[in-house]
Amino acid sequence: MTFTWTAHRFAGGALALDVANSVILRFDAARRIDRFADVAAMDSFADAANRFGAESTRFGPLAPVVAESRAGLLRLREATDRHFRAAISANGRPELLADLLEAIAAVLRGPVHPGGPLPLDTATAQSALSLAASPEPDRLKICPNCGWLFLDRSRNSSRTWCDMAVCGNRNKAKRHYQRNKEETGR
């Protein structure tokens, strides 16, 4: 199956969150899709992050993860997801932060790539570290529609959806359908 990264896939607002969101329907075992299970999709993620990512100017051009570093990126992705989900739900646990910091350190200790674009795993580790040290943890949220993690950068911290054009509209359409169904009695 061919997959193309779109701007919607980068609604997290931070590279580490976009990487964490590469697992679609994470908590639905029957419908779960890991976009990084396909090496070609993982490799093309760096280029898409260059075009659509909120931190593209921060890191400059990103390079795909080298083959020997892919497992480290996946460990970092899962540690990022676990830590920030727990932190958002006010269920933060020190061991999850320790796991995240260990995953970050492992990536940063990985193969050195002098010159050229920054590898995706290194940029993701730096992004996760910045989020973990963020003075505004209340800006991290979970989309009630798709379950993705996102950074709310709205002025009054009132954003509800990871992407209003997708998840917000789906919710509006669902409510409209329910209202019409109740009004017609069907």
C-alpha positions, -999 to 999 in steps of 0.1 A, spaced: 0 0 0 14 34 -10 14 61 16 21 98 12 29 121 41 6 152 41 5 184 61 -22 169 84 3 142 95 24 171 110 -3 186 132 16 178 164 34 211 163 68 196 173 89 170 155 89 146 185 51 146 186 48 141 149 71 111 151 50 98 181 19 103 159 33 80 132 12 53 148 -24 57 137 -51 44 161 -25 35 186 -49 20 211 -71 1 187 -53 -32 181 -76 -42 152 -71 -10 132 -36 2 145 -12 12 117 24 18 123 36 41 94 72 34 103 68 -4 99 74 4 62 110 15 58 102 36 28 76 56 48 101 60 76 127 72 51 103 96 34 93 111 68 124 133 70 117 149 36 80 155 46 91 170 79 112 194 59 82 205 40 54 203 66 69 202 101 65 230 126 102 228 136 116 227 101 134 260 104 147 250 138 166 220 126 172 229 90 170 201 64 166 166 79 181 134 66 165 100 69 176 78 97 204 54 88 196 17 89 215 10 122 196 38 140 161 29 131 155 8 162 167 37 183 142 61 166 114 36 173 124 33 210 125 71 212 91 73 195 75 50 220 91 66 251 80 100 238 44 88 235 43 71 269 58 100 288 38 128 272 5 109 274 11 103 311 21 139 317 -10 152 299 -33 130 319 -16 143 351 -4 108 356 32 116 351 56 89 364 93 95 370 102 62 354 86 73 321 107 105 321 137 83 328 128 61 299 125 91 276 158 106 288 175 72 282 161 69 247 172 105 240 207 98 253 209 66 232 200 84 200 224 113 208 252 88 215 245 70 182 265 72 150 280 106 142 272 120 108 296 149 103 284 177 80 253 175 59 217 175 71 208 165 107 195 129 109 158 126 118 165 106 150 189 133 163 164 161 156 136 141 172 157 136 203 164 173 205 127 181 200 117 156 227 142 170 251 129 206 245 94 194 251 103 176 283 120 208 296 91 230 285 79 256 310 43 252 296 33 216 300 -4 226 298 2 233 261 5 196 254 -28 179 246 -44 148 232 -68 151 203 -102 137 214 -110 125 179 -78 107 167 -58 104 199 -27 122 185 -5 143 207 -2 180 198 12 212 211 -14 239 215 2 272 204 -31 292 203 -29 325 222 -53 314 250 -45 277 250 -80 268 238 -73 245 209 -92 212 211 -82 193 179 -49 183 165 -62 197 131 -94 216 129 -97 209 92 -97 172 98 -106 161 133 -126 193 142 -147 189 110 -153 152 116 -166 160 151 -188 188 138 -202 165 111 -208 138 137 -227 162 159 -247 175 130 -257 140 120 -267 131 155 -288 163 158 -306 156 126 -312 120 135 -328 130 168 -349 157 152 -363 133 125 -366 104 150 -347 79 129 
